[in-house]
Amino acid sequence: MRKLVVSEFISLDGVVEEPSWTVPYWNDEIAQFKYDELFSSDALLVGRVTYQGFAAAWPSRTDEQGYADRMNTLPKHVVTTTLQEASWNNSTLVKQNIFDKISRLKEQPGQNILVFGSGTLANSLIQKNLVDEYNLLVYPVLVGNGKRLFNNGSQAALKLFQSKNFSSGVVLLRYQPAK
């Protein structure tokens, strides 16, 4: 069974929206973590807003490490009620029976299913107990306003299984649901 992994850039006050505030902290350590995370996955699951941003940016990117190629070739499952088509390579719209389809994806053999950003989708997955792992890159900033990963009423008992301090002041916190 595959794991559904939610990966977020998150401020100290819980904001995950429009993470331009992450740029001053980016370094080779974070890049390596994101590389390893992507290559341990064989599918992306994203919401409409993240999909549209990625679809506008990634098709024209290249890099020597193969990250862009991996992003462009992975199967992408786009949860949406409004998009009518998905033109980015290897993308499929998920418009109905969303949580049943995600549960079936998890039952298939393969690597992790990775949720990048997609705060609204991630929150829905949390509410339905579909998240198997959280990779939270916590940035030493207070953003003040914006969408938060955990909405009022969100509840989950989590178990920390890895933490790592990056030299830029970012902290990686990796959690699994407590059983």
Residue pairs with C-beta under 8 A, 6 or more apart in sequence:
1 106
1 107
2 43
2 105
2 106
2 107
2 108
2 109
2 110
2 111
2 112
2 113
3 106
3 112
3 113
3 132
3 133
4 45
4 102
4 106
4 112
4 113
4 115
4 125
4 130
4 131
4 132
4 133
5 37
5 41
5 112
5 113
5 114
5 115
5 131
5 132
5 133
5 134
5 135
6 115
6 122
6 125
6 126
6 131
6 133
6 134
6 135
7 37
7 114
7 115
7 116
7 135
7 136
7 137
8 16
8 117
8 119
8 122
8 134
8 135
8 136
8 137
8 149
9 16
9 19
9 22
9 117
9 137
9 139
10 16
10 136
10 137
10 138
10 139
10 149
11 21
11 138
11 139
11 141
11 142
11 143
12 138
12 139
12 140
12 141
12 142
13 142
13 143
13 144
13 148
14 148
14 149
14 150
15 143
15 144
15 145
15 146
15 147
15 148
16 117
16 119
16 122
16 146
16 147
16 148
16 149
17 119
17 146
17 147
18 146
19 117
19 139
21 139
21 141
21 143
22 137
22 139
25 139
25 140
25 166
25 168
25 169
25 170
26 168
27 166
27 167
27 168
29 166
29 167
29 168
30 137
30 166
30 168
30 170
33 137
33 164
33 172
34 67
35 65
35 67
37 114
37 135
38 67
38 70
38 71
38 74
38 114
39 70
40 111
40 112
41 74
41 111
41 112
41 113
41 114
42 74
42 75
42 110
42 111
42 112
42 113
43 74
43 75
43 76
43 77
43 105
43 110
43 111
43 112
43 113
43 114
44 71
44 74
44 75
44 76
44 77
44 113
44 114
44 115
44 116
45 76
45 77
45 79
45 102
45 105
45 113
45 114
45 115
45 118
45 121
46 54
46 76
46 77
46 78
46 79
46 115
46 116
46 117
46 118
46 121
47 78
47 79
47 80
47 117
47 118
47 119
47 120
47 121
48 78
48 79
48 80
48 82
48 83
49 117
49 118
49 120
50 116
50 117
50 118
50 121
51 76
51 78
51 80
51 83
51 86
51 88
51 91
52 83
54 71
54 88
54 116
55 86
55 87
55 88
55 91
58 68
58 71
58 72
58 88
59 72
59 88
59 89
61 68
61 71
61 72
62 68
62 69
72 88
72 89
72 90
73 89
73 90
74 90
75 90
75 91
75 92
76 86
76 88
76 90
76 91
76 92
77 91
77 92
77 94
77 101
77 102
77 105
77 113
78 86
78 91
78 92
78 93
78 94
79 94
79 98
79 118
79 121
80 93
80 94
80 95
81 95
83 93
85 93
86 92
86 93
94 101
94 102
98 124
99 124
99 128
99 130
102 113
102 125
102 130
103 130
105 113
106 113
106 130
106 132
112 133
115 121
115 122
115 125
115 131
119 147
119 148
119 149
120 147
122 131
122 149
123 149
123 150
123 151
123 154
125 131
126 150
126 154
126 156
127 154
129 156
129 177
131 156
131 177
132 176
132 177
133 174
133 175
133 176
134 158
134 173
134 174
134 175
134 176
135 172
135 174
136 149
136 172
136 173
136 174
136 175
137 170
137 171
137 172
138 170
138 171
138 172
138 173
139 169
139 170
140 169
140 170
156 177
157 177
157 178
158 175
158 176
158 177
158 178
159 175
159 176
159 177
159 178
159 179
160 173
160 174
160 175
161 174
161 175
161 176
162 172
162 173
162 174
163 171
163 172
163 173
163 174
164 171
164 172
165 171
165 172
166 172
